[in-house]
């Protein structure tokens, strides 16, 4: 099996690397850095180059809005709640949304990203920031080096890294502005695999749960395993700090039915619809893998 990662290997993926390293799961984990997102993770699934991918809910929604015979299915979220936030360095002087006007925002080039930013700033009676799209893997580094004023991060990943390094951030969480952002990122697969080999999905989930529980129970050992797969020389103390920050948010350690929460996705789609960001509502049932 192959799974296309949404980002370079990091503690979001620890359970998968643990399961692979220990031989519980035979899977190849494909980093987007190998082609610098020339082919998006979702497209690797649609092309048959991967069995699974990790990606944001926006990509899934957009696929079901634009493709006549949509194939992508949400299987399960990596995290049990939204932990993303729009971030600015505290020393930038950005304190409130009123300070966003005229600032630069490094975008991830997600569907509806501009609409979400506009909804936040319109609520404050302001104009959105200037949006530009750098290389996708560069957005966080650009914020740290002052090449952008704002970007979108995960608080228990980049936020924890900043805290470890003593870099103070000002965070703007979507929920604070009435945006019901769903659990993210999402493991996804194809309708074809769901119909032809549902056991492969079950196998991925059962061993991923095993891997993520190991990360929670034995974080230092999990970090040691993850460090073998990182693309830069690891700072083990920092990596341990980030691992402990993200561990409480893992969905795949919970004693519940392992599937994507339909209600959370429906609520977000309804919000997008109310804001005029959708031309139609996709059928929720057709977007979810069900055991």
Phi, psi and omega in degrees: 000153177231141177230124179272117181287157178276341185208172174298154184308133183201176184299349171298332188254006190307314183300325180291318179291325176297313181298322178291313185298322182275358178080012178285333186223121176271100184208144173260127182255114189264120179276140178291347181291341181295331176231011179052045177065024175300326173237122182292152180306319179297322180293331177296324175292313183295331178276353183082014180273348176212152178273330182222163172213166172244135180195174180282160179296333181301319180297320178297312181298313181299319178301316182285345176272332192247345183255128182301322180236076187296143186243339185285139177232137171282128180262304185197147175278153174287319182246149188276353177207166177292127174240011182276157178202154171276133189235144171227150173292138182299326182283001176282345183086001178279113183247324182225173178297334177299338181273357182287329184302131179083357179268167182258132180242120177276110187272156175267001180061045178267147170303140176073000182299314179297321179297322178294315178299317180295320179298320179294313185286325177297324178299329179267002181072030183237168173272150179291163177290169174287123184260128172226160188238094176281182172304135190303323183281357185262352192299317182292316179298325179294323177294316182296326183265005177078014179276351170217159181266331186217150168200176184256128184227170166260125185295326178274007174246277180296322179298319178291322177299316179298317180298318179298321183276358181078017178268112183277136181243151166257124186249142177236102184274136182307321183298332180292345181242024174079017182259113183277065186293133187275172176305140188205148355281179190234129168285129184233158176215186181257154175301324181299314180293320180301324182276328187264334185208065180296337179295329178296323178291315178301319180296314178303313184293315184295320181280331174294318176303315179300317181292317181289326176294323176298319180299323179286318184282327184227066187300321182293319177292322178296319178296320178300318178294311181301323185300334179294339187251000181288151184267354174232158179303122186284145169259099192296324178295318178294317181298320176298320180298314180294319180301316180292331178289325185270337185308319181294346186261353183297130176283323189282020171244359187276148175273081181207170173300128185272097177195168182285135181289108185299323183298320180294319179293318180296320180297319179292318179298319177298321178296315178300320179295314181297330180273001179074024182265357178237145175269347174199167177261123176288154179283118183302317183303327181280357183255353189242137168281133181239133180296000000 
